[in-house]
Structure formats: C-alpha cells, structure tokens
Amino acid sequence: MKSMRLFWLVLSAGLLVGCSSGLDGIGFDDPDIPDPPPTILSSYNFEISGVQAGTDMTVDVGGDIQVGVDLGDTLSGSVNLQVNSPTNVGFLDFVTDAGSTMAVTVAGNQQNLNGAFTVNVTSDVVSGLDDEPTSGVFDVVTAKDVVTVTIVANGVELSLNGAEPISYTWEEYDDLLDDVQAETWQRQASLAGGTFAFIFERMFEIAELLDELELTESATPIVTTCDEFQGVPPDGVLLQGEHVLTRLGSGVDLSPGDVFDWTFTNCWFADSNTLIDNFLQMQNYIEDIDANNILTRIGFGPDNNISGGVLYFDWTVAETVEDQGVYTIDPDDQIEINGGFSMVFTQP
C-alpha cells in the first residue's frame, strides 16, 4: 500500500501559476487608473471550514482505501508573512490553534485501518511552510483509544492511552502508515498526521495562487505549460501537458463573488515526479479592504448568503516512475480527490 505515502507529497511549489508569493498585487480596480495597492499585514488569522454537512473531502488512494474528512468549522490558526513591499509578499510559517479538530473515516481493503477517528489539536502546532512542524500536540481519538502525538525536535512521540511514549523520526513516523507489521493505533496515528499535512498543503496551494487572480479576465484564460517528459510518457499521456486558470466573472476586473476554474491536463511536475489531471473550482472570491486601505479579509468561502469554497472534481495526482527513459504509473500510486473546503484569511 505504498500509495498511502502520496499523502506526504508536497505539491505547493509545483502548482504556482507564475509568481512566487501569496498575496501580491491585490486590489487594483481600474487598469487605466489603478488604486494604490492595499497594505498587507505581517500576519493573518485563517479558518478552514467544511463546505457541506458530513464528509467534506474524499480521497481515493490507489483504489485500495477511501479517506473521508469532515472539517466542520474548527481548523483555525494564524500565518506569518514576509512583506517586502505591497507586491512582494511570501508566507513564512503558520500555527494551528489548540481546539482545532477534524473527523476522519477510512474504508476499503485495509481492514485494520477501517473505521473513524478524530484529530484534536491540544497544544498549538507550529509549522514552517515547507518544513516539518517544530512543536505542538494532537490526539487521535477512536472509539476505544486515544493516541497522543507530541511533536519534538526531530520527529514525534506516540503515547497510547497515556502509556510511556515511543519516539520516532519523521521518516519512521511516515513509514508506519504502510507498515503492515505495525499496530493499528500506530498506523492510524501516521495516517492522522498525513491527513493533517494533506489538508494544509491544499489550503496553501490555493493561498499561493491569490496573487495571480488579478491577471485573469473572463475571456482570457491563463494557460501554463507543464514540464515535458524527458523520454517516453506513460501510456495515453501527452509529452507535455498544461494547466489553465479561467475566471468566470462578469467583467474585466477581479471582483468579490468571482469563480475560478483550474483545469489540469496531463500536467507533469519533474521535481516531484507527479502527474495531475482534471479540475478544481474556487467559488465566491472574498476580498475586503477597509477605509485605511488595509487588506482585512481574503479567500474563498460562503459570504453574503452565497456558498463558496474550493471544490475538487476527480482531481487526480499520480506518481510517475522512470526506467531507461520510459515513464509509467503504478495504479496503486495515485490518489483522486473530490469535495473541498472553504478558506478565509482575516485581520487579527
């Protein structure tokens, strides 16, 4: 079940449309006489919420198991930014607040993983954007057990029902998920950490895109070519694919309420050896700028009685393998995502 490790792939850097920062260039209303760009603060609060009752996202892992995530309304925290100028902003690190929680269900061929558990953050989890967390504690709660995951300098400590903790490096913790000799509670703890990371990777994937939205026009999609296979691509896959960002707005200018389609066609990223297909949609763009020209809120989610969020439609990520210049895809090494979440950054 090696495909479970796809939960730990970091895709954010590969999916940027062009620029390197996350909140650049927001707030121009008139291309002829642009308003001054708003002031972007050095930190914002965030909230990741569900988009529907019950399961919000489902992830099919290699056709072997299905992971469902119910986000509810309780994944919250804060993010720090490096603001070099109004048009040069980057994400630094983030904190997931104690009290954040999400429910996970597992079904499929891995019988000892099937069932439900809840991830409850009990002490703030501090993370770099592209690094492992540096501190924090969360519990993985099943019907009969509580596994406490404590983040330490070079990995985690796992404690079952208050017993003496067992130490693992990050690699060992990741590997528990696919270790059929490991205890069920150990594998569930690893899956919980992978799911936690997976949700935040998806959120920052979209956050990193916010700076590009000003460049979109309803009639002019942004087309970006992906990496070209340096050899023979997998069967049925183009030598070089693309991804296309299209704003489905009513005018030339970016406006609150706009919807965006992001479509991937055989889009290969050489650095991570991943191939992405199908599309996601970002609904009901939110942008609030106050009377002092400060950006106070931005994201995708429900607002003014209009539903919104980031929704995936059979969005597929597959790992490619190269052998003597020929690339293949193991069916076990791909995931398919449906459903989604809402995400909003607000002024502290």
VODOLO-541530 format. One record per residue (C-alpha): x, y, z; residue in one letter; residue number from 1. Coordinates in steps of 0.02 Angstrom, whole numbers. Example, Ala and Ser with C-alpha at 12.3 -4.5 7.8 and 13.67 -1.06 7.14 Angstrom:
BEGIN
node u 615&v -225&w 390&rest a&nr 1
node u 684&v -53&w 357&rest s&nr 2
//
This chain:
BEGIN
node u 0&v 0&w 0&rest m&nr 1
node u 143&v 118&w -42&rest k&nr 2
node u 18&v 239&w -122&rest s&nr 3
node u -29&v 299&w 53&rest m&nr 4
node u 135&v 395&w 54&rest r&nr 5
node u 61&v 512&w -76&rest l&nr 6
node u -22&v 598&w 72&rest f&nr 7
node u 151&v 664&w 115&rest w&nr 8
node u 194&v 736&w -56&rest l&nr 9
node u 222&v 923&w -53&rest v&nr 10
node u 143&v 992&w -211&rest l&nr 11
node u 125&v 1176&w -170&rest s&nr 12
node u 286&v 1236&w -251&rest a&nr 13
node u 245&v 1148&w -415&rest g&nr 14
node u 71&v 1217&w -438&rest l&nr 15
node u 104&v 1403&w -440&rest l&nr 16
node u 46&v 1486&w -599&rest v&nr 17
node u 191&v 1606&w -608&rest g&nr 18
node u 234&v 1717&w -461&rest c&nr 19
node u 318&v 1662&w -302&rest s&nr 20
node u 214&v 1747&w -168&rest s&nr 21
node u 42&v 1729&w -97&rest g&nr 22
node u -48&v 1896&w -80&rest l&nr 23
node u 42&v 2006&w -207&rest d&nr 24
node u -43&v 2139&w -310&rest g&nr 25
node u -217&v 2128&w -234&rest i&nr 26
node u -336&v 2273&w -253&rest g&nr 27
node u -317&v 2355&w -424&rest f&nr 28
node u -490&v 2402&w -489&rest d&nr 29
node u -457&v 2503&w -646&rest d&nr 30
node u -319&v 2454&w -767&rest p&nr 31
node u -304&v 2634&w -827&rest d&nr 32
node u -303&v 2724&w -659&rest i&nr 33
node u -260&v 2591&w -530&rest p&nr 34
node u -295&v 2617&w -348&rest d&nr 35
node u -142&v 2608&w -236&rest p&nr 36
node u -114&v 2429&w -179&rest p&nr 37
node u -183&v 2394&w -6&rest p&nr 38
node u -72&v 2373&w 145&rest t&nr 39
node u -41&v 2190&w 181&rest i&nr 40
node u -14&v 2147&w 363&rest l&nr 41
node u 127&v 2038&w 428&rest s&nr 42
node u 6&v 1909&w 499&rest s&nr 43
node u -172&v 1849&w 471&rest y&nr 44
node u -288&v 1727&w 554&rest n&nr 45
node u -355&v 1585&w 449&rest f&nr 46
node u -504&v 1469&w 456&rest e&nr 47
node u -526&v 1309&w 356&rest i&nr 48
node u -707&v 1252&w 360&rest s&nr 49
node u -820&v 1124&w 284&rest g&nr 50
node u -924&v 1157&w 130&rest v&nr 51
node u -1067&v 1038&w 165&rest q&nr 52
node u -1146&v 932&w 301&rest a&nr 53
node u -1049&v 773&w 337&rest g&nr 54
node u -896&v 724&w 239&rest t&nr 55
node u -815&v 873&w 152&rest d&nr 56
node u -674&v 788&w 57&rest m&nr 57
node u -645&v 610&w -1&rest t&nr 58
node u -478&v 542&w -58&rest v&nr 59
node u -470&v 377&w -150&rest d&nr 60
node u -296&v 305&w -126&rest v&nr 61
node u -248&v 188&w -266&rest g&nr 62
node u -421&v 110&w -269&rest g&nr 63
node u -368&v 25&w -107&rest d&nr 64
node u -442&v 134&w 28&rest i&nr 65
node u -551&v 289&w 38&rest q&nr 66
node u -517&v 425&w 165&rest v&nr 67
node u -656&v 547&w 208&rest g&nr 68
node u -626&v 710&w 301&rest v&nr 69
node u -759&v 810&w 393&rest d&nr 70
node u -685&v 982&w 427&rest l&nr 71
node u -834&v 1055&w 518&rest g&nr 72
node u -794&v 1233&w 567&rest d&nr 73
node u -644&v 1211&w 678&rest t&nr 74
node u -475&v 1213&w 588&rest l&nr 75
node u -409&v 1383&w 634&rest s&nr 76
node u -246&v 1471&w 667&rest g&nr 77
node u -130&v 1609&w 606&rest s&nr 78
node u 1&v 1633&w 472&rest v&nr 79
node u 153&v 1747&w 467&rest n&nr 80
node u 204&v 1839&w 309&rest l&nr 81
node u 361&v 1922&w 247&rest q&nr 82
node u 301&v 2086&w 172&rest v&nr 83
node u 443&v 2160&w 70&rest n&nr 84
node u 326&v 2276&w -24&rest s&nr 85
node u 143&v 2276&w -73&rest p&nr 86
node u 193&v 2172&w -225&rest t&nr 87
node u 320&v 2058&w -142&rest n&nr 88
node u 243&v 1953&w -5&rest v&nr 89
node u 279&v 1773&w 47&rest g&nr 90
node u 214&v 1650&w 176&rest f&nr 91
node u 336&v 1607&w 315&rest l&nr 92
node u 257&v 1492&w 444&rest d&nr 93
node u 90&v 1454&w 524&rest f&nr 94
node u 11&v 1398&w 686&rest v&nr 95
node u -138&v 1282&w 702&rest t&nr 96
node u -231&v 1331&w 860&rest d&nr 97
node u -268&v 1214&w 1003&rest a&nr 98
node u -451&v 1167&w 991&rest g&nr 99
node u -442&v 1137&w 804&rest s&nr 100
node u -516&v 970&w 753&rest t&nr 101
node u -567&v 863&w 606&rest m&nr 102
node u -652&v 695&w 588&rest a&nr 103
node u -580&v 558&w 475&rest v&nr 104
node u -663&v 400&w 410&rest t&nr 105
node u -572&v 258&w 323&rest v&nr 106
node u -647&v 120&w 216&rest a&nr 107
node u -578&v -7&w 93&rest g&nr 108
node u -467&v -158&w 81&rest n&nr 109
node u -356&v -120&w 231&rest q&nr 110
node u -472&v -191&w 361&rest q&nr 111
node u -367&v -146&w 512&rest n&nr 112
node u -370&v 37&w 459&rest l&nr 113
node u -557&v 46&w 427&rest n&nr 114
node u -662&v 149&w 546&rest g&nr 115
node u -666&v 326&w 611&rest a&nr 116
node u -556&v 437&w 716&rest f&nr 117
node u -548&v 620&w 764&rest t&nr 118
node u -393&v 730&w 763&rest v&nr 119
node u -397&v 855&w 907&rest n&nr 120
node u -258&v 985&w 923&rest v&nr 121
node u -223&v 1004&w 1110&rest t&nr 122
node u -70&v 1117&w 1101&rest s&nr 123
node u -35&v 1241&w 959&rest d&nr 124
node u 53&v 1158&w 813&rest v&nr 125
node u 191&v 1269&w 741&rest v&nr 126
node u 246&v 1232&w 562&rest s&nr 127
node u 357&v 1306&w 429&rest g&nr 128
node u 275&v 1317&w 258&rest l&nr 129
node u 388&v 1186&w 178&rest d&nr 130
node u 458&v 1105&w 335&rest d&nr 131
node u 401&v 980&w 465&rest e&nr 132
node u 311&v 1052&w 617&rest p&nr 133
node u 426&v 1105&w 758&rest t&nr 134
node u 310&v 1092&w 909&rest s&nr 135
node u 133&v 1050&w 961&rest g&nr 136
node u 23&v 907&w 1016&rest v&nr 137
node u -131&v 823&w 943&rest f&nr 138
node u -236&v 674&w 995&rest d&nr 139
node u -301&v 538&w 879&rest v&nr 140
node u -463&v 479&w 960&rest v&nr 141
node u -551&v 318&w 911&rest t&nr 142
node u -697&v 230&w 995&rest a&nr 143
node u -578&v 139&w 1114&rest k&nr 144
node u -409&v 226&w 1111&rest d&nr 145
node u -325&v 395&w 1124&rest v&nr 146
node u -155&v 412&w 1041&rest v&nr 147
node u -61&v 570&w 1090&rest t&nr 148
node u 58&v 634&w 956&rest v&nr 149
node u 188&v 753&w 1028&rest t&nr 150
node u 299&v 844&w 903&rest i&nr 151
node u 481&v 852&w 958&rest v&nr 152
node u 642&v 916&w 881&rest a&nr 153
node u 670&v 779&w 751&rest n&nr 154
node u 506&v 686&w 745&rest g&nr 155
node u 363&v 634&w 858&rest v&nr 156
node u 324&v 537&w 1015&rest e&nr 157
node u 171&v 424&w 1016&rest l&nr 158
node u 82&v 376&w 1176&rest s&nr 159
node u -63&v 252&w 1181&rest l&nr 160
node u -190&v 291&w 1317&rest n&nr 161
node u -63&v 382&w 1424&rest g&nr 162
node u 72&v 247&w 1417&rest a&nr 163
node u 257&v 283&w 1404&rest e&nr 164
node u 287&v 373&w 1237&rest p&nr 165
node u 382&v 293&w 1094&rest i&nr 166
node u 497&v 405&w 991&rest s&nr 167
node u 502&v 406&w 801&rest y&nr 168
node u 598&v 508&w 674&rest t&nr 169
node u 490&v 594&w 543&rest w&nr 170
node u 534&v 460&w 416&rest e&nr 171
node u 490&v 321&w 538&rest e&nr 172
node u 326&v 406&w 580&rest y&nr 173
node u 282&v 422&w 396&rest d&nr 174
node u 330&v 240&w 364&rest d&nr 175
node u 213&v 174&w 498&rest l&nr 176
node u 67&v 202&w 382&rest l&nr 177
node u 123&v 68&w 260&rest d&nr 178
node u 198&v -49&w 389&rest d&nr 179
node u 79&v -198&w 398&rest v&nr 180
node u 176&v -261&w 549&rest q&nr 181
node u 139&v -103&w 648&rest a&nr 182
node u -5&v -94&w 771&rest e&nr 183
node u -168&v -19&w 708&rest t&nr 184
node u -155&v 129&w 827&rest w&nr 185
node u 19&v 169&w 760&rest q&nr 186
node u -40&v 164&w 579&rest r&nr 187
node u -192&v 272&w 621&rest q&nr 188
node u -78&v 399&w 706&rest a&nr 189
node u 29&v 407&w 549&rest s&nr 190
node u -125&v 425&w 438&rest l&nr 191
node u -188&v 565&w 550&rest a&nr 192
node u -26&v 661&w 528&rest g&nr 193
node u -29&v 632&w 340&rest g&nr 194
node u -209&v 691&w 327&rest t&nr 195
node u -169&v 845&w 432&rest f&nr 196
node u -23&v 888&w 315&rest a&nr 197
node u -128&v 849&w 160&rest f&nr 198
node u -265&v 974&w 207&rest i&nr 199
node u -141&v 1114&w 239&rest f&nr 200
node u -47&v 1079&w 77&rest e&nr 201
node u -211&v 1100&w -17&rest r&nr 202
node u -251&v 1262&w 76&rest m&nr 203
node u -81&v 1342&w 44&rest f&nr 204
node u -87&v 1282&w -136&rest e&nr 205
node u -236&v 1399&w -160&rest i&nr 206
node u -165&v 1535&w -47&rest a&nr 207
node u -9&v 1543&w -156&rest e&nr 208
node u -122&v 1572&w -306&rest l&nr 209
node u -207&v 1727&w -238&rest l&nr 210
node u -78&v 1844&w -313&rest d&nr 211
node u -118&v 1781&w -489&rest e&nr 212
node u -304&v 1816&w -484&rest l&nr 213
node u -284&v 1997&w -538&rest e&nr 214
node u -210&v 1936&w -703&rest l&nr 215
node u -366&v 1841&w -755&rest t&nr 216
node u -500&v 1901&w -872&rest e&nr 217
node u -661&v 1808&w -910&rest s&nr 218
node u -618&v 1789&w -1094&rest a&nr 219
node u -431&v 1763&w -1073&rest t&nr 220
node u -381&v 1608&w -975&rest p&nr 221
node u -204&v 1593&w -910&rest i&nr 222
node u -125&v 1443&w -997&rest v&nr 223
node u 35&v 1373&w -921&rest t&nr 224
node u 133&v 1230&w -997&rest t&nr 225
node u 194&v 1097&w -877&rest c&nr 226
node u 359&v 1004&w -880&rest d&nr 227
node u 398&v 897&w -1032&rest e&nr 228
node u 437&v 713&w -1007&rest f&nr 229
node u 619&v 682&w -1046&rest q&nr 230
node u 581&v 516&w -1126&rest g&nr 231
node u 426&v 414&w -1166&rest v&nr 232
node u 275&v 470&w -1063&rest p&nr 233
node u 155&v 345&w -983&rest p&nr 234
node u 28&v 265&w -1100&rest d&nr 235
node u -107&v 387&w -1151&rest g&nr 236
node u -17&v 537&w -1077&rest v&nr 237
node u 41&v 689&w -1177&rest l&nr 238
node u 226&v 726&w -1191&rest l&nr 239
node u 191&v 899&w -1118&rest q&nr 240
node u 28&v 947&w -1035&rest g&nr 241
node u -40&v 1110&w -966&rest e&nr 242
node u -145&v 1190&w -831&rest h&nr 243
node u -270&v 1328&w -866&rest v&nr 244
node u -339&v 1457&w -745&rest l&nr 245
node u -502&v 1538&w -800&rest t&nr 246
node u -604&v 1671&w -710&rest r&nr 247
node u -790&v 1651&w -733&rest l&nr 248
node u -828&v 1831&w -684&rest g&nr 249
node u -946&v 1956&w -760&rest s&nr 250
node u -817&v 2087&w -808&rest g&nr 251
node u -635&v 2125&w -839&rest v&nr 252
node u -595&v 2172&w -658&rest d&nr 253
node u -574&v 2049&w -517&rest l&nr 254
node u -724&v 2064&w -401&rest s&nr 255
node u -789&v 1981&w -242&rest p&nr 256
node u -901&v 1835&w -288&rest g&nr 257
node u -798&v 1783&w -439&rest d&nr 258
node u -773&v 1598&w -478&rest v&nr 259
node u -616&v 1518&w -550&rest f&nr 260
node u -588&v 1354&w -641&rest d&nr 261
node u -416&v 1275&w -631&rest w&nr 262
node u -400&v 1132&w -756&rest t&nr 263
node u -253&v 1012&w -770&rest f&nr 264
node u -220&v 906&w -925&rest t&nr 265
node u -78&v 780&w -910&rest n&nr 266
node u 17&v 910&w -807&rest c&nr 267
node u 183&v 835&w -753&rest w&nr 268
node u 300&v 909&w -622&rest f&nr 269
node u 476&v 841&w -645&rest a&nr 270
node u 540&v 889&w -471&rest d&nr 271
node u 410&v 783&w -382&rest s&nr 272
node u 377&v 656&w -522&rest n&nr 273
node u 192&v 689&w -507&rest t&nr 274
node u 59&v 695&w -643&rest l&nr 275
node u -101&v 794&w -613&rest i&nr 276
node u -266&v 786&w -708&rest d&nr 277
node u -443&v 854&w -701&rest n&nr 278
node u -501&v 1013&w -617&rest f&nr 279
node u -544&v 1109&w -461&rest l&nr 280
node u -654&v 1261&w -442&rest q&nr 281
node u -632&v 1409&w -323&rest m&nr 282
node u -802&v 1483&w -286&rest q&nr 283
node u -855&v 1651&w -215&rest n&nr 284
node u -695&v 1753&w -203&rest y&nr 285
node u -687&v 1860&w -45&rest i&nr 286
node u -586&v 2021&w -33&rest e&nr 287
node u -615&v 2159&w 96&rest d&nr 288
node u -511&v 2318&w 106&rest i&nr 289
node u -552&v 2443&w 244&rest d&nr 290
node u -559&v 2633&w 241&rest a&nr 291
node u -373&v 2641&w 283&rest n&nr 292
node u -333&v 2536&w 130&rest n&nr 293
node u -286&v 2382&w 233&rest i&nr 294
node u -324&v 2210&w 167&rest l&nr 295
node u -432&v 2138&w 306&rest t&nr 296
node u -503&v 1979&w 228&rest r&nr 297
node u -469&v 1868&w 77&rest i&nr 298
node u -506&v 1692&w 21&rest g&nr 299
node u -644&v 1580&w -46&rest f&nr 300
node u -795&v 1536&w 57&rest g&nr 301
node u -976&v 1575&w 99&rest p&nr 302
node u -1017&v 1759&w 112&rest d&nr 303
node u -1175&v 1865&w 100&rest n&nr 304
node u -1283&v 1709&w 92&rest n&nr 305
node u -1184&v 1643&w -57&rest i&nr 306
node u -1099&v 1474&w -41&rest s&nr 307
node u -915&v 1461&w -83&rest g&nr 308
node u -753&v 1369&w -60&rest g&nr 309
node u -626&v 1263&w -154&rest v&nr 310
node u -702&v 1109&w -237&rest l&nr 311
node u -610&v 964&w -320&rest y&nr 312
node u -687&v 859&w -459&rest f&nr 313
node u -597&v 692&w -484&rest d&nr 314
node u -434&v 788&w -461&rest w&nr 315
node u -301&v 655&w -484&rest t&nr 316
node u -120&v 652&w -427&rest v&nr 317
node u -12&v 507&w -486&rest a&nr 318
node u 171&v 466&w -455&rest e&nr 319
node u 274&v 426&w -610&rest t&nr 320
node u 420&v 305&w -617&rest v&nr 321
node u 559&v 313&w -749&rest e&nr 322
node u 654&v 161&w -811&rest d&nr 323
node u 778&v 182&w -954&rest q&nr 324
node u 687&v 333&w -1021&rest g&nr 325
node u 512&v 258&w -1011&rest v&nr 326
node u 388&v 327&w -884&rest y&nr 327
node u 248&v 225&w -808&rest t&nr 328
node u 114&v 247&w -674&rest i&nr 329
node u 76&v 113&w -547&rest d&nr 330
node u -114&v 116&w -520&rest p&nr 331
node u -79&v 96&w -334&rest d&nr 332
node u 21&v 257&w -335&rest d&nr 333
node u -117&v 382&w -370&rest q&nr 334
node u -250&v 473&w -273&rest i&nr 335
node u -414&v 551&w -328&rest e&nr 336
node u -491&v 696&w -233&rest i&nr 337
node u -672&v 752&w -228&rest n&nr 338
node u -761&v 880&w -120&rest g&nr 339
node u -671&v 1026&w -38&rest g&nr 340
node u -662&v 1161&w 95&rest f&nr 341
node u -681&v 1346&w 123&rest s&nr 342
node u -530&v 1453&w 172&rest m&nr 343
node u -527&v 1633&w 231&rest v&nr 344
node u -385&v 1742&w 297&rest f&nr 345
node u -438&v 1884&w 412&rest t&nr 346
node u -355&v 2028&w 501&rest q&nr 347
node u -308&v 1979&w 680&rest p&nr 348
//
